[in-house]
Amino acid sequence: MSTHAKRERLLLADLLETHGPEAPTLCEGWRTRDLAAHVVVRERRGDAAGGLVIKPLAARLERVQSEFAAKPYDELVQLIRTGPPRLSPFALKQVDEAANTVEFFIHAEDVRRAQPEWSPRELDPVFQDALWRRLETAARLYGRKAPTGLVLRRPDGQTAVARRGTPVVTAVGEPSELLLFASGRQEQAKVELDGEQAAVDRVRTARLGL
C-alpha cells in the first residue's frame, strides 16, 4: 500500500526533474540542485546528516552536501525517487512515514511555491489529518523561536499551542498551510493571522521552524 511519504517522495522527484538543477526554492540560498543534495545526504549519509541538529558537525555536513551537489543532477533525482538503501532505517515503512511525510511535503512545496503563478494543492482530508497530527505533536518545537505567543488553529477549531506568551497571534488555516507557516514559510503559507498588528508583523518575519 502506498504511503503519504512515498507519494510525496515521488512528487518531489518529479518536481525536481521538471524544473531542473538551477530553479529557485523557498530554502534561502538553495537552488533545486542544493535541495536535492540535502535530501540525498539526509537519507543516505547518516555520518554527515547529524550536522542538521548537532552544530559541531555542521561543517562536515556542509562539505558532504557540497560534494553531492556536484554530482550529476539526474543521479541525485534518481536517488530520491528510488529511496534509501535497503539496510537504511528509512527503508522501513514506519520510519519512512514518520520521518519523511512532513520532510517531503515541505520540500515539494519549497519547489512549487518558488515558481511563478503557483497555487495551493488540493489535499485529501486523510492527508490533512496526518499533517495535523505531526504538527500538533511538534508544535512547541516549531514555535520555540516565535517572538510572541503563537496558536495554530484549523478551520474546524482544533488548536495547537506553538508558544505560550502574550501578546498572542493565532494562525488559522488548513494543516498543510499551518505546517508551512510554522516551518518558516510564512510569506507563502495561506493562513489568516489574528492578533495585535505589531505582534502579527513580528511573527510574519520571525525565523520559525525546527
C-alpha positions in Angstrom: 0.0 0.0 0.0 1.3 3.4 -0.9 2.1 5.8 2.0 2.0 9.5 2.3 5.8 9.7 2.4 6.2 7.6 -0.7 3.7 9.8 -2.6 5.4 13.0 -1.5 8.8 11.5 -2.4 7.7 10.8 -6.0 6.1 14.2 -6.3 9.3 15.9 -5.1 11.4 13.9 -7.5 9.0 14.8 -10.4 9.2 18.5 -9.5 13.0 18.5 -9.3 13.2 16.7 -12.6 10.7 19.1 -14.3 12.3 22.3 -13.1 16.0 21.3 -13.5 19.0 21.9 -11.3 19.0 25.7 -11.2 15.4 26.6 -10.3 14.7 28.7 -7.2 13.4 27.2 -4.0 12.0 28.7 -0.8 15.1 27.5 1.1 17.3 30.6 1.4 20.4 30.3 -0.8 19.4 27.0 -2.3 18.6 26.2 -5.9 17.0 22.9 -6.7 20.4 21.2 -7.0 21.2 22.1 -3.4 17.8 20.9 -2.2 18.2 17.6 -4.0 21.7 17.1 -2.4 20.2 17.9 1.0 17.6 15.2 0.7 20.0 12.6 -0.5 22.6 13.3 2.2 19.9 13.3 4.9 18.8 9.9 3.8 22.0 8.2 2.8 24.8 9.8 4.8 23.9 9.4 8.4 27.5 10.2 9.3 27.1 13.7 8.0 23.3 14.3 8.4 23.8 14.7 12.2 25.0 18.2 11.3 21.4 19.2 10.8 20.9 19.1 14.6 24.4 19.0 16.1 26.3 22.2 15.5 29.9 20.8 15.8 29.0 18.5 12.8 27.6 21.3 10.7 30.9 21.9 8.8 31.1 18.3 7.8 27.5 18.3 6.7 28.1 21.3 4.5 31.2 19.7 3.0 29.5 16.4 2.2 26.4 18.2 0.9 28.6 20.3 -1.5 30.2 17.1 -2.8 26.8 15.6 -3.5 25.6 18.8 -5.2 28.5 18.4 -7.6 27.2 15.1 -8.8 25.1 14.8 -12.0 21.7 16.2 -11.2 19.8 13.3 -12.8 21.7 11.0 -10.5 20.5 12.9 -7.4 16.9 12.9 -8.6 17.0 9.2 -9.2 18.4 8.6 -5.7 15.5 10.5 -4.3 13.0 8.7 -6.4 14.2 5.2 -5.7 14.5 5.8 -1.9 17.1 4.8 0.7 19.4 1.8 0.6 17.7 -1.5 1.8 19.6 -1.5 5.1 18.8 2.1 5.9 16.4 2.8 8.8 14.5 5.0 6.3 13.8 1.8 4.3 11.4 0.7 7.0 7.9 1.8 6.1 7.1 3.0 9.6 10.3 5.1 9.8 9.8 6.5 6.3 6.3 7.5 7.1 7.2 9.1 10.4 10.4 10.9 9.3 9.6 11.8 5.7 6.0 12.7 5.3 6.5 16.2 6.5 10.0 16.5 5.1 9.0 15.6 1.5 5.7 17.6 1.7 7.5 20.8 2.7 10.4 20.4 0.2 7.9 19.7 -2.6 6.2 23.0 -1.7 9.6 24.7 -1.5 10.0 23.9 -5.2 6.4 24.5 -6.2 5.9 27.8 -4.4 9.1 29.3 -5.5 7.9 29.3 -9.1 5.6 32.0 -10.6 1.9 31.6 -10.6 1.7 28.6 -8.2 -1.5 27.7 -6.5 -2.1 25.5 -3.4 -2.6 21.8 -3.9 -6.0 20.2 -3.2 -5.1 17.7 -0.5 -7.4 15.0 0.7 -8.8 15.1 4.3 -6.8 12.0 5.3 -3.5 13.6 4.4 -4.5 16.9 6.0 -5.3 14.9 9.2 -1.9 13.2 9.0 -0.1 16.5 8.7 -2.1 17.9 11.6 -1.1 15.1 13.9 2.6 15.7 13.2 2.2 19.4 13.5 0.3 19.1 16.8 2.9 16.8 18.2 5.8 19.1 17.3 4.1 22.5 17.7 6.3 23.6 20.6 9.4 22.9 18.6 8.2 24.8 15.6 7.2 27.8 17.7 10.1 27.9 20.1 11.6 31.0 18.3 8.3 32.8 18.0 8.6 36.4 19.3 5.1 36.3 20.7 2.6 33.7 21.9 1.6 31.6 18.9 -1.5 29.4 18.4 -2.2 27.2 15.4 -5.9 26.6 14.6 -7.7 24.5 12.0 -10.9 25.8 10.4 -12.8 23.2 12.4 -11.4 24.7 15.7 -8.8 22.2 16.6 -5.9 24.1 18.2 -2.3 23.6 19.0 -0.2 26.0 21.1 3.1 26.6 19.5 4.4 29.1 22.1 2.8 30.4 25.2 3.0 34.1 26.0 1.5 37.5 25.3 0.5 39.1 23.1 -0.9 36.1 21.2 -1.1 35.6 17.5 -3.4 33.0 16.1 -2.8 31.5 12.7 -5.8 29.9 11.1 -5.7 27.6 8.1 -5.6 24.1 6.8 -3.0 21.8 8.4 -0.8 21.9 5.3 -0.7 25.7 5.3 -0.2 25.9 9.1 2.7 23.5 8.7 4.4 25.6 6.1 3.8 28.7 8.2 5.2 27.1 11.3 8.3 25.8 9.4 9.3 29.3 8.4 7.5 29.7 5.1 5.2 32.5 6.4 5.1 34.6 3.2 3.9 31.7 1.1 1.5 30.0 3.6 -2.2 30.6 3.1 -3.2 31.4 6.6 -5.1 34.2 8.4 -3.4 35.9 11.3 -5.4 37.3 14.2 -3.8 39.5 16.9 -2.4 42.9 17.6 -0.9 44.3 14.4 2.5 44.8 15.8 2.6 41.2 17.1 1.4 39.9 13.7 4.1 41.8 11.9 6.8 40.3 14.2 5.5 36.7 13.7 5.4 37.2 9.9 9.1 37.9 9.8 10.3 35.6 12.6 12.6 32.6 11.9 10.1 29.9 12.8 10.8 26.2 12.4 12.7 23.3 13.8 
